[in-house]
Structures are given as structure tokens and as C-alpha cells.
Amino acid sequence: MGGRFRDVTDEIRRRVNILEVVSPHVTLRRAGRSYKGLCPFHSEKTPSFTVDPERGFFYCFGCHAGGDVFDFAMRIGSLPFKDALAELADRAGVRLPQTPAEEHRAGERERLLRAVADAAAWFRSQLEGRDGATARQYLASRGVDHGTQEAFRLGYAPPGWDRLGPALRGRGFEASVLEQAGLIVPRPGGDGYYDALRDRVVFPIHDLQGRPVAFGGRALGDGTPKYLNTRETSLFTKGKTLYALDAARQAIRETGQAVVVEGYMDALSCHQFGVRNAVASLGTALTLDQVLLLKRFASSAVLVYDADAAGVDAAERGIEIFDQAELPVYVAVLPGGADPDAFLREHGAAAFRQRLSGALPIFEYRLAMAERRHDRRTVEGKVGIVDEMESLITKVSNPVRQAEYVRVLAERLGVREDAVRGQLRRVGGRGRPGRSTGIEVRPVPEATARARAEELLLHLLVADVEVRRAFRDAVEPDAFRDPGHRALAEALLAAEAQGADANRLRERLQDETAVSLLSRFLIAEPPVRGDPRRVAEGCVQQIRLCDLDERIERLLEALTEAVQRQDDTRRDALAAELMRARREKDRVRELKVGV
């Protein structure tokens, strides 16, 4: 953030009060110098979202989202910085500087967006016109009412090779622009173009701002494939887009959960039946980019799959990407191989919601599938279940979650945890030499004395410029063990940060955790009394003592090994070093500082 836009961002901050940007999304009430309300980024009943208009920062004490007015615009609109900057600049009446190349790219993008928007309007008119009778009959047979057709701007691409192209060229669009937008395709040999979609019901695919960027088409006759998307363009990447997310994101925020289905019709039916937090993966396996996009709005997701082999395979493929994205995922199973569209029309919204509420965590779902194939009452059945669960458990990167999976599996099968670990190692090693299953894990401990000291010291460095100046040479960023703490310390202890205000500090941060910490420390008062410098000295002392404790522990381990190997030279050297470390610890401990 900042760079060549610094003058612009400063001017925007002067002209735009963060309260004006937040208030349309959050009902705020004054609380001292700050304002509080229910967080727009996660579901809560007690207000924990705080805005400090004087400093221009927000922070949620529930989900830890924080930042300045640009961060809020980026989060609430799921926008990259440049788009948030443009939106706030427009609000403030500030002109953004652009290079000639940027102006050219912006102009090209606008032309493509206008072409796709005009195509969407033309497809819509064809559905409602005389040529759209067959398409309207198809939608009626599928139970898609007129309100849903309007809300999702459904259309129709009539038969014929060149209906859309001439219509849009008649409105002033060059063929090259229509081709770049994926609307028309060059004929073999380069003799003209033909329409990308023909004789299909058309589903416009929108970006997060609700603008059409591409189209999906469902064949009405014998055309293949049954579903076809327009090609990827500079506006549209299939693996980074979710159908209906623009319509669903507010409901996802309100519920905290996203319902993920596979196809256009599934998503449409969900919305028509009131399940407005549903999105579709455009008929393909979910990608990491799609899950990360979903995570901007959802704290969990429910995958709705058939109870067949394909559904099991889809869940198996999905576990790794949801684990990478750190987004909890559940699986709702529909009976009889029904898809969401068919289930909703036969059983209704209440029954569908009941299925969603009974969705299983991905581990429980996979375990239930394994138990269908193996009898857990027998020894061989237990072995078979563990073998099936191996691929799922070893894909999990979070050590606490992995350890819990092992515990639950052992408890369910009535065997010891070490027996389960042994079998997982055995299965994981088959045909995969050198692979480590990573199942020897321990729960992550709660916040340590060191972590608390690091956090308090950072709080004082943020809140008190004099403390920041005094301690610039007293502690190094590398002394902070937590990555988020270290990132913030690097920004605070840099020479150019001495005396810097909150906005300059924010511009120096790239790490999201560090931005969250900065926001919290700006809004909350340091939890100390007395001289801040003395307290900061106590924090530095605690960090040094923790370093010395770790050093002493390593020396003791090395000394024990040297004794066992009867290496007298190394033993004596380690003993001398251990004595020096203990003396240093005593010296540091005796320093008169306060916390």
C-alpha cells in the first residue's frame, strides 16, 4: 500500500471518514472515543467490531479482522487494493494517477466489460422474444420461475452460427473485441467468426461487483457438451470464479457458511427455494483459488454431493484444498443419488435445510463411507478402515487437527492410538520410500510467557513513540519468535518508522496478522500501569530469559549425548558453556526491571 499512490491515499484519508465507509454495513454506537457494532465479517451476537475514527482504523476482537479504511473496503467488497483505491478515490473525488499503459489497459477492460454486458442484454432479449419459446418451456419444465430468471439474468442463444456477432457489431463493437471477450470464435481458415454459444439457455457468470464477465450455456437439443462455458479471458478465469457468489455473498456473511453445489441449476434452485448462501463450482472440481475466494466471506462450507462413489471421490479431492485454505468443511449427503435441484423440487426447502444442518465434518463423512465397506467389529475390518483413512489423515497439515483425527479414529475402533499411528505409518510407506506421514504430533501449547511478553512489548512500541525510539537498538526483530510479531517488529523498529504515524506503519506491512495486531494495539489501551519504558524493559528481560532457557535445554541434551558417547572433550566444553549460560540467566534475572 502506498508507493506512488501515497499522495492520493493521504488525500483520500483526509476527505473520507472511515465511519462513512463502515456505517452502510454496520450499525455503530459510540463507546468512548470509538464506535462499536456487530462485525460484518463473521456472525456474532455481542458487538466486538470497533472503529476508531480519530486514527482511521477498525478492529474486531472476535475474528481479529483489522486495518484502515482501505483494508475495510478491500474486505467488505473482496477487492484487490487497486480496486478499493479506485472505489474510495471516486467517493472522495480524487483522480488517480495512471501511466499511459495503465490507461490503455483500463480502456481495453472497459470495452470488454461493455461487450459482455451488451451480450447479456441481447441474450436476455432473445429469451423473452419469439425465438425463446423453446428455452422458456425448458426453464418452466425445470421449475425455474420468472423471478429467478430475472434475478440471475438468464438468457437464450438462438440457433444459427452468427446471430450474436452481427448484433453486437451493429452496436459498434469490433470483432476483435468480441473475440477477446470470448463471445465469438474465428472460423477455421480465418474467414470470419461464429458465435461461441448457439441454441442454449444462457447463464451469465458475474464477478463480485455483479458485472457479467462470461457465460455458461445449456444445450436444448442434441448439442454437446450438455454444458459449455465461454472461454477464459482477461475478465474470466474458470478456476478462480464461483457461480452466484455475487448474489450469495451477503447471505454467506450473515450465516457464516457457504453451500457449495456443482451446477448452475443446483445453484438456481437453492436461491429460488430460499437457500441464498449457495454457490456453484461451474461444474468442475473445486480449486484452491475458489476456496480462498470463498473464505473471504465464509467461516465454513458445506459440500452437497451424491451418496455415490463420485461423491466420495469429490470429498476426497476437496479435503486437501480446504485444509490448505484452513476453511472448515462439511459434507451433506442427499439420498438416492439426487442432486440439489431434484431434491429441492421433490422434498422442499425444509428437508434440504435439514440435510444441511446434519452435514458431517469431512473426517466423519469419510469415516462413515469407510465403515460402510468394512466391518469395524472384526480385526480385518478395523485394519481396512485405518488403511482407507490414511490418505485423508496424512493430507492434513494442521498438527492439532491431525492428532485429533487419530484420537477419534482409535476411539471409534476401540484400539490404542499408538496402534493406529503404527498402521498409518505402515500404509503411508507402501510404495512411497522416504515419505513421512507426519503423524507423530503433539497439541500446540497455549500462549507462552514469551508470546505474551512479545505481544505486550509490541503493544507498547505501537502505542508510545518514545518507547519505540528508546528500544530501537535494545531489541532486534529476530528476537520475536511468532511470525506475525516479527513482521510487525520489523516495521516498528526500522529507522524510518521512528516517529511514523499509524498510516505510515500500515503501509510498511504486508503480513495480515501484523496488520491485525497493529489495528488492535492502536484501538486498545496497553494493559499496564506505571512507566511504559520500565514495562518494556521487563518484556525484553522475559524474552531474553526464554532464549536462555531454550539454550540451556539444548546444552543439557547435547551434554547427555556426549556423556553417553564417552566424548570427554565435547563433554567438558559443553559443561563450561552450560555454566556460562546459567550465569548469564542469573544475571539477567537479577536486573531490576518491571512488568
C-alpha positions in Angstrom: 0.0 0.0 0.0 1.3 3.5 -0.7 4.3 3.9 -3.1 3.4 6.2 -6.0 -0.1 6.4 -4.7 0.9 7.8 -1.3 -0.2 11.4 -2.0 -3.5 10.0 -3.3 -4.1 7.7 -0.3 -3.3 10.6 2.1 -5.8 12.8 0.3 -8.4 10.1 0.4 -7.9 9.7 4.2 -8.3 13.5 4.6 -11.6 13.5 2.6 -13.1 10.2 3.7 -14.0 9.4 7.3 -13.8 5.7 8.0 -17.2 5.9 9.7 -18.8 7.0 6.5 -17.4 3.9 4.7 -18.3 1.4 7.6 -21.7 2.7 8.5 -23.6 1.4 5.5 -22.5 -2.1 6.5 -22.5 -1.9 10.4 -24.9 -0.2 12.8 -22.4 1.6 15.1 -22.9 3.1 18.6 -20.5 5.4 20.3 -18.3 3.9 23.1 -15.9 6.5 24.4 -13.7 7.7 21.6 -14.6 4.7 19.5 -17.7 3.2 17.9 -18.8 -0.4 18.3 -21.2 -2.7 16.3 -21.7 -6.3 15.1 -18.9 -7.4 12.9 -19.7 -7.6 9.2 -17.1 -10.3 8.6 -18.4 -13.0 11.0 -21.6 -14.0 12.8 -21.9 -12.7 16.3 -24.5 -11.6 18.9 -22.3 -9.4 21.1 -20.7 -6.4 19.4 -16.9 -6.8 19.1 -16.3 -4.7 16.0 -14.6 -1.4 16.9 -13.9 1.7 14.8 -11.5 4.5 15.9 -12.3 7.5 13.6 -9.5 9.6 15.0 -6.8 7.1 14.0 -8.9 5.8 11.0 -8.6 2.1 11.9 -11.0 -0.7 12.7 -10.6 -4.0 14.6 -12.8 -6.9 15.5 -12.0 -8.5 18.8 -13.9 -11.6 17.7 -12.4 -12.6 14.3 -9.3 -10.3 14.5 -10.0 -8.5 11.2 -8.4 -5.1 11.3 -6.9 -2.3 9.2 -7.5 1.1 7.8 -10.2 2.4 5.5 -8.6 0.8 2.5 -8.5 -2.6 4.3 -12.2 -2.3 5.1 -13.1 -1.5 1.5 -11.0 -4.5 0.4 -12.6 -6.9 2.9 -16.2 -5.8 2.5 -16.0 -5.8 -1.3 -13.5 -8.6 -1.6 -11.4 -6.2 -3.8 -7.7 -6.1 -4.5 -6.1 -2.9 -3.3 -6.1 -1.1 -6.6 -9.9 -1.6 -7.0 -10.5 -0.5 -3.4 -8.3 2.5 -4.1 -10.3 3.4 -7.2 -13.6 3.0 -5.3 -12.5 5.3 -2.5 -10.9 7.8 -4.9 -14.2 8.0 -6.7 -16.0 8.5 -3.4 -13.6 11.2 -2.4 -13.5 12.9 -5.8 -9.7 12.2 -6.1 -8.2 11.5 -9.5 -5.8 8.5 -9.6 -2.5 8.8 -11.4 -2.2 6.4 -14.3 0.6 5.6 -16.7 -0.3 5.6 -20.4 0.0 1.8 -20.4 -2.4 1.6 -17.4 -4.9 3.9 -19.1 -4.7 1.7 -22.2 -5.3 -1.5 -20.2 -8.2 0.2 -18.3 -9.7 1.2 -21.6 -9.4 -2.3 -23.0 -11.0 -3.8 -19.9 -13.9 -1.4 -20.0 -14.5 -2.2 -23.7 -14.6 -5.9 -22.9 -17.0 -5.4 -19.9 -19.3 -3.3 -22.1 -19.3 -6.0 -24.8 -20.1 -8.8 -22.3 -22.8 -6.6 -20.7 -24.4 -5.9 -24.1 -24.2 -9.6 -24.9 -26.0 -10.4 -21.6 -28.8 -8.0 -22.5 -29.1 -9.4 -26.0 -29.3 -13.0 -24.7 -32.0 -11.8 -22.2 -34.0 -10.2 -25.0 -33.8 -13.4 -27.1 -35.2 -15.5 -24.1 -38.1 -13.1 -23.8 -38.7 -12.8 -27.6 -40.3 -15.1 -30.1 -37.2 -17.2 -30.6 -37.0 -18.0 -26.9 -40.2 -20.1 -26.7 -38.3 -23.5 -26.5 -35.9 -22.1 -23.9 -38.8 -20.7 -21.8 -40.5 -24.1 -22.0 -37.3 -25.8 -20.8 -36.9 -23.5 -17.8 -40.6 -24.0 -16.9 -40.1 -27.7 -17.1 -37.2 -27.4 -14.6 -39.3 -25.2 -12.3 -37.3 -22.0 -12.7 -39.8 -19.2 -12.1 -39.7 -15.8 -13.8 -38.3 -14.1 -10.7 -35.3 -16.3 -10.6 -34.8 -15.8 -14.4 -34.8 -12.1 -13.8 -32.6 -12.2 -10.7 -29.9 -14.2 -12.5 -30.5 -12.5 -15.9 -30.9 -15.8 -17.7 -30.9 -15.6 -21.5 -31.0 -17.7 -24.7 -28.6 -18.1 -27.5 -30.7 -18.9 -30.6 -29.7 -21.4 -33.3 -27.5 -20.1 -36.1 -23.8 -19.6 -36.5 -23.7 -15.8 -36.5 -26.6 -14.2 -34.6 -24.8 -12.5 -31.6 -21.8 -11.3 -33.5 -23.6 -9.2 -36.1 -26.0 -7.8 -33.5 -23.1 -6.5 -31.3 -21.0 -5.3 -34.3 -24.1 -3.3 -35.2 -23.8 -1.6 -31.8 -20.2 -0.5 -32.6 -18.2 -3.4 -31.2 -15.2 -4.5 -33.3 -14.9 -8.3 -34.0 -11.5 -8.3 -32.3 -13.1 -7.1 -29.0 -15.9 -9.7 -29.2 -13.3 -12.4 -29.8 -11.2 -11.2 -26.8 -14.4 -11.3 -24.7 -14.9 -15.0 -25.7 -18.2 -14.2 -27.4 -17.3 -15.2 -30.9 -14.8 -17.7 -32.3 -12.7 -17.4 -35.5 -13.7 -19.7 -38.3 -11.2 -22.3 -39.5 -9.0 -20.6 -42.2 -9.7 -17.2 -40.8 -12.8 -16.5 -42.8 -15.0 -14.6 -40.4 -16.4 -15.7 -37.0 -19.2 -17.8 -35.5 -21.0 -17.4 -32.1 -19.5 -19.3 -29.2 -22.9 -20.3 -27.8 -25.8 -21.5 -30.1 -29.2 -22.9 -29.2 -28.5 -22.9 -25.5 -30.1 -21.5 -22.3 -27.5 -18.9 -21.2 -26.4 -18.4 -17.6 -24.4 -15.2 -17.2 -21.4 -15.5 -14.9 -20.8 -12.4 -12.8 -17.9 -11.0 -10.9 -18.1 -9.9 -7.3 -19.4 -6.5 -8.5 -22.3 -8.1 -10.2 -20.9 -7.5 -13.7 -21.3 -10.2 -16.4 -17.8 -11.5 -17.4 -18.6 -14.8 -19.1 -21.4 -17.2 -19.9 -22.4 -20.8 -19.4 -24.8 -22.4 -21.9 -27.0 -25.5 -21.5 -27.8 -27.3 -24.8 -31.5 -27.6 -25.6 -31.2 -30.1 -28.4 -28.6 -32.8 -29.1 -25.7 -30.4 -28.8 -22.6 -31.5 -27.0 -21.3 -30.9 -24.5 -24.5 -30.5 -22.5 -23.0 -27.6 -20.6 -20.4 -25.2 -22.2 -18.7 -22.1 -20.8 -17.3 -19.3 -23.0 -13.5 -19.4 -23.0 -11.3 -17.9 -20.3 -10.4 -14.2 -20.9 -8.7 -11.3 -19.1 -12.1 -10.9 -17.4 -12.8 -14.5 -16.5 -10.7 -17.4 -15.2 -12.9 -20.5 -14.5 -10.8 -21.9 -11.6 -11.0 -18.5 -9.8 -14.7 -17.9 -10.2 -17.8 -19.3 -8.4 -21.2 -19.1 -10.0 -23.8 -17.0 -8.0 -21.2 -15.7 -5.4 -22.2 -12.1 -6.2 -25.8 -13.0 -5.2 -24.8 -15.2 -2.3 -22.0 -13.3 -0.5 -24.3 -11.3 1.8 -26.2 -14.3 2.9 -22.9 -16.2 3.4 -21.6 -13.4 5.6 -24.8 -13.4 7.6 -24.8 -17.2 8.2 -21.1 -17.6 8.2 -21.5 -20.6 5.9 -21.4 -21.3 2.2 -23.3 -24.1 0.5 -21.3 -25.4 -2.4 -23.0 -27.3 -5.2 -21.8 -28.4 -8.6 -24.0 -27.0 -11.4 -25.9 -23.9 -12.5 -29.3 -25.4 -12.0 -28.4 -26.6 -8.5 -27.4 -23.1 -7.5 -30.5 -21.5 -9.1 -32.9 -23.9 -7.3 -31.1 -23.2 -3.9 -31.7 -19.5 -4.3 -35.3 -19.9 -5.6 -36.1 -22.0 -2.5 -34.5 -19.5 -0.1 -31.1 -21.1 0.3 -29.4 -17.9 -0.7 -25.9 -18.8 0.6 -25.4 -21.3 -2.3 -22.7 -21.1 -5.0 -21.6 -23.5 -7.7 -18.2 -24.6 -8.8 -19.0 -24.2 -12.5 -19.3 -28.0 -12.9 -15.6 -28.7 -12.2 -13.7 -29.9 -9.2 -13.1 -27.1 -6.7 -9.7 -25.3 -6.9 -7.6 -23.7 -4.1 -8.3 -20.3 -5.7 -12.1 -20.9 -5.5 -11.9 -22.0 -1.8 -9.7 -19.0 -0.9 -12.2 -16.7 -2.6 -15.0 -18.4 -0.6 -13.0 -17.9 2.6 -13.3 -14.1 2.2 -16.9 -14.4 3.1 -17.4 -17.8 4.9 -16.1 -19.3 8.1 -17.1 -22.8 6.9 -18.5 -24.5 3.9 -20.9 -27.4 3.2 -20.4 -29.5 0.1 -23.5 -31.1 -1.2 -22.7 -34.3 -3.1 -24.5 -37.5 -4.1 -24.0 -40.6 -1.8 -22.2 -42.5 -4.5 -18.6 -43.2 -5.5 -18.3 -39.9 -7.3 -19.4 -38.0 -4.2 -16.8 -39.9 -2.1 -14.1 -39.1 -4.7 -15.1 -35.4 -4.8 -14.9 -35.2 -1.0 -11.5 -36.9 -1.0 -10.2 -34.4 -3.6 -11.7 -31.5 -1.7 -10.1 -32.2 1.7 -6.6 -31.1 0.6 -7.6 -27.8 -0.8 -9.9 -26.9 2.2 -7.1 -27.9 4.5 -4.6 -25.7 2.6 -7.1 -22.8 2.9 -7.8 -23.5 6.6 -11.5 -23.4 5.9 -13.6 -26.0 7.9 -15.7 -28.1 5.5 -18.7 -30.4 5.9 -20.5 -32.8 3.6 -24.2 -33.1 3.2 -25.4 -36.4 1.6 -28.5 -36.5 -0.5 -30.3 -39.8 -0.7 -30.9 -41.9 -3.8 -28.3 -40.1 -5.9 -30.4 -37.0 -6.1 -28.8 -33.6 -6.9 -29.8 -30.5 -5.0 -32.1 -29.3 -7.8 -34.1 -32.5 -7.9 -34.1 -32.9 -4.1 -35.5 -29.4 -3.5 -38.3 -29.8 -6.1 -39.3 -33.1 -4.6 -38.9 -32.6 -0.9 -38.8 -28.8 -0.4 -36.5 -26.3 1.3 -37.2 -27.5 4.9 -36.0 -31.0 4.1 -32.9 -29.6 2.3 -32.0 -27.4 5.2 -32.4 -30.4 7.5 -29.8 -32.2 5.3 -27.5 -29.2 5.6 -27.8 -29.0 9.3 -26.9 -32.7 9.6 -23.9 -32.3 7.4 -20.9 -34.3 8.6 -17.4 -32.9 9.1 -15.2 -34.2 6.3 -13.5 -36.6 8.6 -16.7 -38.1 9.9 -18.1 -38.3 6.3 -15.0 -40.2 5.1 -15.1 -42.5 8.1 -18.8 -43.3 7.6 -18.0 -44.2 4.0 -15.2 -46.5 5.1 -17.4 -48.1 7.8 -19.9 -49.0 5.0 -17.3 -51.1 3.3 -15.6 -52.6 6.3 -17.0 -54.3 9.5 -15.3 -52.5 12.4 -16.3 -55.4 14.7 -13.6 -57.5 13.1 -9.8 -57.2 13.1 -9.6 -57.1 9.3 -12.4 -54.5 9.2 -10.5 -52.2 11.6 -7.4 -52.6 9.5 -9.3 -51.8 6.3 -10.8 -48.6 7.9 -7.4 -47.4 9.0 -6.0 -48.1 5.6 -8.8 -46.1 3.9 -8.4 -43.2 6.3 -4.6 -42.9 5.8 -4.7 -40.7 2.7 -7.1 -38.2 4.4 -5.3 -38.0 7.7 -1.8 -37.6 6.2 -3.0 -34.8 3.9 -4.0 -32.7 6.9 -1.3 -30.1 7.6 -2.6 -28.8 10.9 -0.9 -30.9 13.6 -3.7 -30.4 16.2 -6.4 -31.5 13.8 -4.3 -34.4 12.7 -3.8 -35.6 16.2 -7.5 -35.3 16.9 -8.3 -37.4 13.9 -6.0 -40.1 15.2 -7.6 -40.0 18.6 -11.2 -40.1 17.3 -10.3 -43.0 14.9 -8.7 -45.0 17.7 -11.7 -44.4 20.0 -14.2 -45.4 17.3 -12.4 -48.6 16.5 -11.6 -49.4 20.2 -7.9 -49.7 19.7 -4.9 -47.8 21.1 -3.7 -44.6 19.4 -0.2 -45.9 19.0 -1.6 -48.9 17.1 -3.4 -46.5 14.7 -0.3 -44.4 14.2 1.8 -47.6 13.5 -0.7 -48.8 10.9 -0.8 -45.3 9.3 3.0 -45.2 9.1 3.0 -48.7 7.6 0.3 -47.8 4.9 2.0 -44.4 4.2 5.3 -46.1 3.5 4.0 -48.6 1.0 5.5 -47.8 -2.4 6.4 -44.3 -1.3 10.0 -44.6 0.0 11.2 -41.7 2.2 7.7 -40.3 2.8 6.9 -39.1 6.3 3.3 -39.3 7.4 3.8 -36.7 10.0 1.5 -38.3 12.5 3.8 -38.0 15.5 2.4 -34.7 16.6 1.6 -33.0 19.9 -1.0 -30.4 20.6 0.2 -26.8 20.2 0.6 -25.3 23.6 -1.4 -22.2 24.7 0.2 -18.8 24.6 3.6 -19.0 26.4 5.2 -16.4 28.6 7.4 -15.5 25.7 4.4 -14.9 23.4 2.8 -12.7 26.0 5.9 -10.7 26.5 6.4 -10.3 22.7 2.8 -9.1 22.4 2.9 -6.6 25.3 6.2 -5.2 24.0 4.8 -4.7 20.5 1.7 -3.0 22.0 3.9 -0.5 23.8 6.0 0.1 20.7 2.8 0.9 18.7 1.2 3.0 21.4 4.2 5.1 22.5 6.5 6.7 20.1 9.0 7.4 22.8 9.2 3.8 23.8 9.7 2.9 20.1 12.7 5.4 19.9 14.2 4.2 23.1 14.0 0.5 22.2 15.1 0.7 18.6 18.6 -0.7 19.5 17.6 -2.6 22.6 15.8 -5.5 20.7 16.1 -7.0 17.2 13.1 -8.1 15.1 14.6 -11.6 15.1 14.1 -11.8 18.9 10.3 -12.1 18.1 9.6 -15.8 17.6 6.0 -15.5 16.3 6.0 -14.7 12.5 3.2 -12.1 12.9 5.0 -10.5 15.8 8.3 -10.5 13.9 6.7 -8.8 10.8 5.2 -6.0 12.9 8.5 -5.6 14.9 10.4 -5.2 11.6 8.1 -2.3 10.6 8.2 -0.7 14.1 12.0 -0.9 14.7 13.1 0.3 11.2 14.9 3.6 11.3 12.2 5.3 9.1 9.5 4.1 11.4 10.7 6.2 14.3 8.0 8.8 14.8 5.9 7.4 12.0 2.1 7.7 12.4 -0.3 4.8 12.1 -0.9 5.2 8.4 2.9 5.1 7.6 3.2 2.0 9.8 0.3 0.3 8.0 1.9 1.0 4.6 5.0 -0.9 5.7 3.1 -4.1 6.5 2.3 -7.0 4.1 1.5 -9.7 6.7 -2.2 -9.9 7.5 -1.6 -11.0 11.1 0.7 -8.0 11.6 -2.0 -5.6 10.2 -4.5 -7.2 12.7 -2.1 -6.7 15.6 -1.3 -3.1 14.6 -5.1 -2.3 14.5 -5.7 -3.9 17.9 -2.8 -2.1 19.5 -4.0 1.2 18.1 -7.5 0.8 19.3 -7.0 -0.9 22.7 -5.1 0.7 25.6 -1.9 -1.2 26.7 -2.9 -3.4 29.7 -0.3 -1.8 32.0 0.1 0.8 34.6 3.2 2.9 35.5 6.2 3.8 33.4 5.8 2.2 29.9 9.6 2.1 29.5 10.0 0.0 32.6 7.3 -2.4 31.5 9.0 -2.6 28.1 12.3 -3.4 29.8 10.6 -6.2 31.7 9.3 -7.6 28.4 12.8 -7.6 26.9 14.1 -9.3 30.0 11.4 -12.0 29.7 12.2 -12.7 26.1 16.0 -13.0 26.9 15.2 -15.3 29.8 13.2 -17.5 27.4 16.1 -17.5 25.0 18.5 -18.6 27.7 16.1 -21.3 28.9 16.0 -22.8 25.4 19.7 -22.5 25.1 20.2 -24.3 28.5 17.8 -27.0 27.4 19.7 -27.6 24.2 23.0 -27.7 26.0 21.7 -30.3 28.5 20.5 -32.5 25.7 23.9 -32.2 24.0 25.8 -32.8 27.2 23.8 -36.0 27.9 24.6 -37.3 24.4 28.3 -36.5 24.9 28.3 -38.4 28.2 26.6 -41.4 26.7 29.2 -41.5 23.8 32.0 -41.0 26.4 33.2 -38.0 24.4 35.2 -36.3 27.3 36.4 -33.3 25.2 33.0 -32.4 24.0 31.5 -33.1 27.5 33.9 -30.6 29.1 33.3 -27.9 26.5 29.5 -28.3 26.8 29.7 -28.2 30.6 31.7 -25.0 30.5 29.2 -23.4 28.1 26.3 -24.6 30.2 27.8 -22.9 33.3 28.2 -19.6 31.3 24.6 -19.8 30.1 23.3 -20.4 33.7 25.4 -17.4 35.0 24.0 -15.2 32.2 20.5 -16.3 33.1 21.1 -15.4 36.8 22.5 -12.0 35.7 19.5 -11.2 33.5 17.0 -12.4 36.1 18.6 -10.1 38.8 18.2 -7.0 36.6 15.7 -4.6 38.3 13.0 -4.1 35.7 9.3 -4.1 36.0 6.4 -5.6 34.0 
